[in-house]
Each structure stands twice: as structure tokens, then as C-alpha cells.
């Protein structure tokens, strides 16, 4: 074999080793490109959720007022489609940037609050420690005025706009009274008692519109945030 051929084989071997090392390094440094999200349905329709054409809620449909947790999705900005259960056409579609969190203290939550893309919004949640009972409020009702909410003795927020959320606030567990008004109005548009479990973390959210009927009627619902 000639010297020229030996030189060619030597450089080919070096190039192969460099590519292998680079690939191994990439494999170590690149994080897993998938994560999980929660989807809460504050709208009037029973839905199925899709990412890049693949249905995410394979077990059952997402009912109004319900939530799906632990849905496996790709990280990054992709389109999400929502279809009415049993219908082939896309009801709405919107892009969202889903971030990868390396610990259980953060999560991505999509709220569906109506029948158009501008009524779907993403919250990147910072969860509190599971050392006491916590609750937060999300305004998921596409109404013009802001809302005022009070829960128990130490939770009261005014001017909560559509798509806005309060922080998670520690609250006494047990039975507490909840009241929601439009800001500046004395009329209660939702009220009642909530039963809170020790060391649980909750999301209280509104749904529907004030003059809505059926599943689009205004109301409030509480779900576990974890």
C-alpha cells in the first residue's frame, strides 16, 4: 500500500473518531426534548387535543370544566389543534412555546376558554412546596370586566383580567367561603363553599360568560394543581 493511501486512511480514521466523540458529547449535553403539560377546559365544548396532528388525550375526551394532566408533548414552539369530540374539523389552532423544566416545581398549563385561538392561553406555573394548603385563582372567562375574588379570610384579589392568574396563596384547609364579583360591583356572580384538603394545591378558575347558557354559562370550578 502506498504512503498516499496510508495518509488517506489515517485522516479518515481521525475524522471518524472526531465525529463519534462529537456525537457522544451531544448525546450527553442534549436534554430530553419532551415534557408533560396540563390542559384545562374552561370552554363550552367537549374537546380532543392535538400536537402536530397527533392526538394527545388518547384515553377519553376533555369535558367542559375538566382537565387532562401528564400529556406528553414536544418541547419548543409548535401548533396545537383542538377539535370537538367526534368532529374531523379543527375548531381552533394556535402555536405555544412549551418549556422543559428539570424539576417538579414548574409545569405548563394550557387553558381553553372559548371557541377561537385568542381564547386559548398558556400559564407557566411555579408550584409552591407541598408543606401546607395553597390555592390560586385564574380568570378564564372571556368577559369585558375584570373580576374580584375572595376565598376564606386571607385571599382577596381585585382587577383580575381575562387570562390573568394570582399567585398560589397559603390558606387554611377545611371548609371556606368563596365569592366572585365583577370589580366594583356588589353582585356576586359566583359563590359557595370550598372544601380544601390539608397540604393540597388547588386552582380555582372561572368558565363561561355571564349570559351564557348550558356549558357556556358563567361559573367557577376548583381542580387540583398537582
C-alpha positions as CSV (number, residue, x, y, z in Angstrom):
1,X,0.0,0.0,0.0
2,X,1.3,3.4,-0.9
3,X,2.2,6.2,1.5
4,X,-0.5,8.3,0.0
5,X,-3.2,5.6,0.7
6,X,-1.9,5.3,4.3
7,X,-2.2,9.0,4.8
8,X,-5.8,9.0,3.5
9,X,-6.8,6.1,5.8
10,X,-5.1,7.9,8.8
11,X,-7.1,11.1,8.2
12,X,-10.3,9.1,7.6
13,X,-9.8,7.4,11.0
14,X,-9.2,10.7,12.8
15,X,-12.3,12.2,11.2
16,X,-14.5,9.2,12.2
17,X,-13.2,9.4,15.8
18,X,-14.0,13.2,15.9
19,X,-17.5,12.7,14.6
20,X,-18.1,9.9,17.2
21,X,-16.8,12.0,20.1
22,X,-18.9,14.9,19.0
23,X,-22.0,12.8,18.8
24,X,-21.3,11.3,22.2
25,X,-20.9,14.7,23.6
26,X,-24.1,15.9,22.0
27,X,-26.0,12.9,23.5
28,X,-24.7,13.8,26.9
29,X,-25.4,17.5,26.8
30,X,-28.8,17.5,24.9
31,X,-31.8,17.3,27.3
32,X,-34.8,15.1,26.6
33,X,-36.9,17.1,24.2
34,X,-40.3,16.1,25.6
35,X,-42.2,17.1,28.7
36,X,-45.7,17.0,30.1
37,X,-48.5,19.6,30.1
38,X,-51.9,20.0,31.8
39,X,-54.9,21.2,29.7
40,X,-57.9,22.7,31.5
41,X,-61.1,23.1,29.5
42,X,-62.9,26.3,30.6
43,X,-64.9,26.4,27.3
44,X,-68.3,25.0,26.3
45,X,-67.2,22.2,24.1
46,X,-66.1,18.6,24.7
47,X,-62.6,18.5,23.0
48,X,-59.7,16.5,21.8
49,X,-56.2,18.0,21.8
50,X,-53.6,17.5,19.0
51,X,-49.9,18.5,18.6
52,X,-48.6,18.4,15.1
53,X,-51.6,16.2,14.1
54,X,-51.2,13.6,16.9
55,X,-54.0,13.3,19.4
56,X,-52.7,13.8,23.0
57,X,-55.7,12.8,25.1
58,X,-55.9,9.2,23.9
59,X,-57.8,7.9,26.9
60,X,-61.1,10.0,26.8
61,X,-62.5,13.3,25.6
62,X,-61.8,16.5,27.6
63,X,-65.1,17.6,29.1
64,X,-66.1,21.2,29.8
65,X,-64.8,22.1,33.3
66,X,-62.3,19.2,33.2
67,X,-58.6,18.8,32.9
68,X,-56.1,16.4,31.5
69,X,-52.7,16.1,33.3
70,X,-49.5,14.5,32.2
71,X,-50.0,14.9,28.4
72,X,-46.6,14.1,26.7
73,X,-45.6,16.8,24.2
74,X,-42.6,18.0,22.3
75,X,-40.6,20.9,23.8
76,X,-40.4,24.2,21.8
77,X,-42.9,26.2,19.7
78,X,-45.4,24.0,17.8
79,X,-49.0,24.3,16.8
80,X,-51.8,22.8,19.0
81,X,-55.1,22.0,17.5
82,X,-58.5,21.5,19.2
83,X,-61.3,19.6,17.7
84,X,-64.9,19.0,19.0
85,X,-65.2,15.4,20.1
86,X,-66.4,13.3,17.1
87,X,-65.8,16.1,14.6
88,X,-62.9,15.9,12.0
89,X,-62.5,19.7,11.5
90,X,-60.1,21.8,13.6
91,X,-62.1,24.2,15.8
92,X,-59.1,26.3,16.6
93,X,-55.3,26.2,16.3
94,X,-52.5,28.2,17.9
95,X,-48.7,28.0,18.5
96,X,-47.3,27.7,22.0
97,X,-43.8,27.5,23.3
98,X,-43.7,24.7,25.8
99,X,-40.6,24.8,28.0
100,X,-38.7,22.0,29.6
101,X,-38.4,22.1,33.3
102,X,-35.9,19.9,35.1
103,X,-37.7,19.6,38.4
104,X,-41.3,19.2,39.6
105,X,-41.7,22.8,40.9
106,X,-42.8,24.0,37.4
107,X,-45.4,23.0,34.9
108,X,-47.0,24.2,31.7
109,X,-50.8,24.6,31.7
110,X,-53.0,25.3,28.7
111,X,-56.4,26.9,29.3
112,X,-59.1,26.6,26.7
113,X,-61.6,29.4,27.4
114,X,-63.7,29.6,24.2
115,X,-64.0,28.7,20.5
116,X,-61.2,30.7,18.9
117,X,-57.4,30.8,19.2
118,X,-57.4,34.1,21.1
119,X,-59.2,32.3,23.9
120,X,-56.5,29.7,24.5
121,X,-53.6,30.7,26.7
122,X,-50.6,29.2,28.4
123,X,-49.5,29.5,32.0
124,X,-46.1,28.5,33.2
125,X,-46.7,27.6,36.8
126,X,-44.3,27.9,39.7
127,X,-45.7,25.5,42.2
128,X,-45.2,26.0,45.9
129,X,-43.8,23.4,48.3
130,X,-46.3,20.8,49.4
131,X,-46.0,21.9,53.0
132,X,-49.4,23.4,53.5
133,X,-52.7,24.0,51.6
134,X,-52.4,26.5,48.7
135,X,-54.9,28.0,46.2
136,X,-54.7,30.4,43.3
137,X,-57.3,32.0,41.0
138,X,-57.3,32.1,37.2
139,X,-59.8,34.2,35.2
140,X,-60.6,32.0,32.3
141,X,-63.8,33.8,31.4
142,X,-63.7,36.0,28.2
143,X,-65.8,38.8,29.7
144,X,-65.1,42.5,29.4
145,X,-64.7,43.5,33.0
146,X,-62.1,42.3,35.5
147,X,-63.0,40.1,38.4
148,X,-62.7,40.3,42.2
149,X,-62.3,37.1,44.2
150,X,-62.2,36.3,47.9
151,X,-61.6,32.9,49.5
152,X,-61.7,32.5,53.2
153,X,-60.2,35.2,55.4
154,X,-56.9,35.9,53.7
155,X,-57.4,35.5,50.0
156,X,-58.7,38.6,48.2
157,X,-57.7,40.0,44.8
158,X,-59.3,42.7,42.6
159,X,-58.9,43.6,38.9
160,X,-58.1,40.1,37.7
161,X,-58.3,40.3,33.9
162,X,-59.1,37.5,31.5
163,X,-56.1,35.2,31.1
164,X,-54.6,36.5,34.4
165,X,-53.7,34.5,37.5
166,X,-53.0,35.2,41.1
167,X,-50.0,33.7,43.0
168,X,-50.6,30.5,45.0
169,X,-51.5,31.6,48.5
170,X,-51.4,29.5,51.7
171,X,-54.9,29.0,53.1
172,X,-56.5,27.2,55.9
173,X,-57.7,23.7,55.0
174,X,-61.3,22.7,55.6
175,X,-64.5,24.4,54.5
176,X,-64.1,28.0,53.3
177,X,-66.4,30.5,51.6
178,X,-65.7,31.7,48.1
179,X,-67.1,34.8,46.4
180,X,-66.6,36.2,42.9
181,X,-67.8,39.6,41.6
182,X,-67.1,41.9,38.7
183,X,-64.6,44.6,40.0
184,X,-66.5,47.5,41.5
185,X,-69.9,45.6,41.6
186,X,-71.6,44.3,44.8
187,X,-73.4,41.5,43.0
188,X,-71.9,38.0,43.5
189,X,-71.7,36.2,40.1
190,X,-70.4,33.0,41.7
191,X,-70.4,32.0,45.3
192,X,-70.3,28.9,47.5
193,X,-68.2,26.8,49.9
194,X,-65.0,25.0,49.0
195,X,-63.6,22.0,50.9
196,X,-59.8,22.1,51.0
197,X,-57.6,19.2,51.9
198,X,-54.5,19.5,54.0
199,X,-51.3,20.1,52.0
200,X,-53.1,20.1,48.7
201,X,-52.5,22.7,45.9
202,X,-55.6,24.0,44.0
203,X,-56.5,26.1,41.0
204,X,-59.9,27.9,41.2
205,X,-60.9,29.2,37.8
206,X,-63.9,30.8,36.1
207,X,-65.6,29.5,33.0
208,X,-68.2,30.6,30.5
209,X,-69.8,34.1,30.1
210,X,-72.3,36.0,32.1
211,X,-75.3,35.5,29.9
212,X,-74.2,32.1,28.6
213,X,-76.4,29.0,28.7
214,X,-75.7,25.4,29.2
215,X,-72.0,24.6,29.2
216,X,-71.2,28.2,28.4
217,X,-72.9,29.6,31.5
218,X,-70.7,31.5,33.9
219,X,-69.4,29.6,36.8
220,X,-66.3,28.6,38.9
221,X,-64.6,25.3,39.3
222,X,-61.8,24.1,41.6
223,X,-59.3,21.5,40.5
224,X,-56.1,20.1,42.0
225,X,-53.0,21.8,40.5
226,X,-50.9,18.7,41.3
